[in-house]
């Protein structure tokens, strides 16, 4: 049922239905015209033979080769009534079991009737009807195939456009439709303007233009972020060095605290710029996941309960994994509530807190830079989770954000499994 509801089948079935209706209308018209002509010829011959028979009857001469009789018992009732009123007429009927064309007229208050065999004429009409039906069926089949072919071309091009739109929405801004000028589908081809209007190509070109514009804006944003971070790095380093020369006291602590926060933000921006540019490369190695997680948690400076249900060896970059876990722990302590739990089960690491949980838009759309959640819930996210997503992509780690049924944010990491070291 789903296949029949696709656009190609709808177009093909609609085209076929229209063709069948047109063929039926033309078939009925042709049948009526031809039948009227053929039956008219037989009727005219019967009436001519009747006139000939009436003339012979009037003069009392022989009727020749014409089958004629007075008041034959097989004469149809309507024709007998017509003759009783003094008129002549003709109609198709039967004589015995044979179809005939009857013609009758008044003769001395009786009905003088002649008949002509009608079987060959009826067979001829049936042959004509069969030819009309065969021609209509052939035409409907050809139109259906042509409609299916054209619908398939349109459907494939629309499907290609939709697939590219989905790739763009998932973050692949390099995806383009690029339909060639002849209207064919595919991801390649020239961009020459077509000689005729094509609405599907118009949609594809609009999508490509939108993707190019969006990509240009995002590239400009990335360059701006990187430039700002680079420009801030040097004066911040100097400011931190100058702040170290201040006399001890509360003002120095406050200045150092704000400068360090600004310095961390600058480093995060630089890291995001490197992740966006695609220059980050992992250095994977075989790592015992349980031990690596314990080290990362202890080195983060944040309290968390680590449970290793089942240890395994994974293939990852431990420095980047430490960065991911540290950012998740910072986020849990900043926006959630203790206890923070880190569970290792095979290649899966789950980080959970017992706070209000992730905002719905984060779960649906993923982390966005500097976006905050519902202020009333006290939940937000800045650059930390964005870095987590970027580093996870570099390490090919499956990453999901969710909320626990009883409350709390849950982040799940699925790491690539490495081979166990061979015993030697």
N, C-alpha and C positions, 0 to 999 in steps of 0.2 A: 504493500500500500504506500510505503514511503517513497519507493522509486516512482510510482505512478503520479505522486504529488509533486515531483520535480518540475522545473520550468520546461525542460525539453519535452517531457511527455505531455504536459498541458498544451504546449504549442502544437505538437504533432497531433494530439487527439482533437483539438479544436479545428485545425486545418482539415483533418480527415472528416470530421462531422460536417463542416461547411461544404466540403467537396461532395459528400454523400447527399446532402440536401439539394445541392445544385444539380447533381447527376439525376436524382430522383425527379426533380421538377422537369428537367429537360427530357428524361425518359418518358414521363407521362405525356408531355407535349408531343414528342415525336410519335409515340404510340397512337395518340388520338388522331394526329394528322394522317399517318399512314393507314391506320385502320379505316378512317373515314373515306380515304381515297380508294382503298381496295374494295371495301364493302360497297362503296358507291358505284364502282365499276360493275360489280356483280348485280347490284340492284338495278342499274340502268339496263343491263342485258335482260334481266328478268322482265322488266316492264316493257321492253321492246318486243320480247317474245310474247308477252300477254297481248299487246296490241295486235301482233300478227295473228295470234290464235283467235282473238275476238273478231277480226276481219274475216277469217276463214269460217268461223261459226255463223256469222251474219249471212254469208253467201252460201253456206252449206257445203263448203269444199273441205278437202283434207287439210289436216293441221301440219303436215310435213313431219319433221324430226322432233318437234317440240313435245315434251311430256305434258299432256293436258287432260283434264277431267272435269266433269260437272259435279259439284258438291262432293269432293273427295272426303272421306271420313277423317283423314289426318289434318285437314285444313285447320289452322289455329283459330281459336274462338275470336280473338280481337279482329282478325282479318275477315272472318265470316260476318261479324257485326258491321264492319265497315262496308262490306259489299251489300248487306241488307239495306243500308241507308242510301244506296245508289252510287257509291264511290268506288274507286279502285285503289289498291295499295299493295305494299310488299313488306315482308318481314322474314327474319331468320327463324326457322323452326325445325321440326323433324318429320320425316316420313318413314314410319317404322322406327328403326334405330339409326338411320342415316340423317345427318344434318343437311338441310336444304334451304335454299332461298325461295320462299313462296311469293307468288304474285297472283292476284285474283281481281276479277271485275264482274259486274252484273251481266247476266245473259238470260233473258226470258224468266226473270224473277228467280234465277238460280245463280250460283256462284261458279263462274268459269275460272279454274285455277290452273296455273302451270308451276313447275318446280325445277330448280337447277341445283345440282349437287354442290354442297358448300364445304365438304370435308377438306378438299385441297386448299381452299381459301383459309379455313381455320388453321390448318397446319402451317400455312405460310405466315399467318399472323403470329402463331406461337414461335416460329423460327425468328421472326423479326424481334419479338419480345425477348427471346433468349439472347440474341445479338446485342440488344440494348442493355440488358442486365450485365452481360459479359464486358461490354465496353465501359459501363459505369463502374463495375468492380475493378477493371484494369486501371481506369483513370483514378479511382479512389486510392488504389494501392500505390500508383506512381506518385500521386500528390502526398500521400502519407509518408512515403520514403523521402521525398524531397523536403517535406515539412520537418521530419525527424532529423534530416541532415542539417538543415538550416538552424533548427532549434538546438541541435547539439553544438554547432559552432557558437551560437549566442551563449548557451549555457556554459560551455567550457571557458569562454572569455570572461563571463561574469564570475565563474568559480575561481579563475586565476586572479581576477581583481579582488575578490573577497579574501583569498588566501594571502595576497600581498597586504591587504588592509589588516588582517590578523597579525601578520609578522610585524608590521609597523607598530600596532598597538602593544605588542609584546616587547618592543624595544629595538627591533631590527630596522633602524632608520635608513639602512642602505638598500632595503628591498624596493624594487620598482617593477611596474607592470611592463612598460616599454612595448606596447603593441606595435607591430610594423604597420606601414601605411596601407597594406593590402587587407588589413582587418583580421589577420590571423592571430591566434593566441600565442602565449609563451612569454618568457621572461627576457627575451632578447629581441633584436630587430632594430631597425632604424626608427628615427622619430620624425621622418618627413611628413609634412601635412598631407592628409588624404584629399583626393579630388572630390569625394562625395561626403555628405554628412553621415556620421556614424555615432549614435548616442552612446553605445557601449565604449567606443574609443574616447568619447568626451569624458565619460566618468573615469576611465583609467588615467587619462592625462590629468584630470583634476586631482586624482589621488596622488599621482606622481609629483605634481606641483606642490601639493600640500606637504608631502613627505620631504621634498627638497627644502621648502621654507622652514619646516619644523627642524630639520637637521641643521640648517644654517643658524637658526636661533639658538639651538642647544650648543652647537659648536662655539658660538660667540659667548654664550654663558660660561661654558667650560674654560675658554681662554681667559675670560674676565676673572673667574674664580682663581685660576692658576696665577695670573698676573698679580692680583691683589695679595694672594698668599705669599708670593715671592717678594713683593715690595714690602710687606709687613715683617717678613722674617728678620731682615737685617736690623731695622730700628728696634724691634722687640728684643733681639739679642743684646743690643747696646743698652736698652733700658733695664734689662735684668742685671747686666753687669754694673750699671750705675746705681741701681737700687741696693746692690750688695754693699755699697760704700756708705749707705745711710746709717745713722746711729741706731742702735738697737731700741726697739720699742713697738708700741702698737701701730703707729703709722707705717713703719717699715713692713710689719707683718701684713697689713692690709694692702699695701702697694705690691709686695711680692706675690700675695695671693691672687690679685687681679691680673698682674702681668703673667703669672704662670698659667692662669686660665686662658688668657688671650693667646699665649704661646701654644698651648695645647690645641686651641681652636685653629690656629694657623697651620700647625702640623697636620691636623685632621683634613683641612682643606687641601693641603699639598698631597696627602695620601689619596684623597678622592680624585684629585686631578690626574694622578698617575693611574689610578684604576680606570677612570673614564677614557684615558688615552690608549689603554690597552698595552702599555709598556711593562706592566707588572708580570713577572714570570715566576712560577713556583719552582722550588727545588725539592721535589718529593723524595722521601726516604721511608723505609719501613719503620714504623713506630708502634710500640706497645701502647694502645690507646688509654688504658686505665692509668698507667703510670704517667703518661703525658698530661692527662686531665688533672691528676692530683698536683703535679708540678705547676701547671698553669694556674690553678685555683690558689695554691699557696703563694705563688709569686704575684698574684694580682693585688694583694693587700685587702681583699674583701672576704668576709666570712661566707662560707657555703658548706653544706653537707654533701660530701661526695660518696656515692654508692656505686661500686663496680659489681654489677650482677653477673656479667660475663665478659671477660677480657678477650681481646683479639688484636691482631696486628693489622694496621691500616697503612695505606700509602698516602702520605701527606707531607706538607711542609710544617714542621713543628712551630717555627717562629710565627707563621701566619695563623696557625691554629690557636696559639697562645693569644694572639691579638683578637681573634674572634671571641674566645671565651672571656677574655678580660673585658671587652666591650659589653658582652651580654651580662656579666656580673655587675658592671657599673650601672647599666640600665636597670637591672633588677633592684639594686639597692637605692638608686635615685628615684625611681618611679613606683616600685613595688614595696612589699613589706616582707620582713623575714618570717620564717626561715627560707633561705634560698637553697634549693636542692639541685644538685648535678648528678644525673644518673647515667651510667655507662652500661649498655647491654649490647654486646657484640660491636658492630660498627656504628651504632646509634648512640648519640649523646643528647640527653634532654636536660634543658635548663629551665627551672621553674621557680617562680616566687609566689607569694600569697597576698599580692596586692589586688588592685581593682582590675587588672588584666589589660590587654592591648585594646586600643580603640578599634571600632569596627572597620573604619576606613583603612587602618594599617593592615588588618588581616585580609581585607579584600584587595587592596591595591599595592601593598608592600610599603616599606618605609619611604618617606619623602623628606627631603632635606629641610630641617628647621621647622617642620610642621609639628604642631602640638595637638594633643587630644583635647578631650572635654575638660575645660578648666575646673569644672565642678568635681570631676573625678581625680584631678591631680595627675593625670597621665599624659605624657608627651614623648616626643623623640626628636633628637636633633641630628647630629652627624654620626653618632655611634652605631646605630643600626644600619645606616646607609653603608658604612665601612664594612660591617659584618656581611651584608649582602654582596658587596664587591669582592671581598676576600674569599667568601664561599664560592663565588663564580670562578675565581682564579684556581681554587683547589678542587673544583668540580664536586663540591659538597652539596647534597640536597638539603634545602633549607625551608622550613615551614614555621609560620607563626600562628598560634591559636591561644584560646583561653580554656583553662580547666573548668569542668562542670561545677566544682565547688569554689571557684574563684582563683585568680592568679594567672599570670602570663606564662605560656609554655612555648619554648623555642626548641625545635627538633632539628638536629644535624645528622645527616646520613653520609658517612665518609666512604670513599672507595676502599675496598678491602685489599691489603697487600699480601704477598705470599709469605708464608712462614720461613724463617731462615733455615737453610739446610744444615742438618747436624754434620759436623765434620770431625 
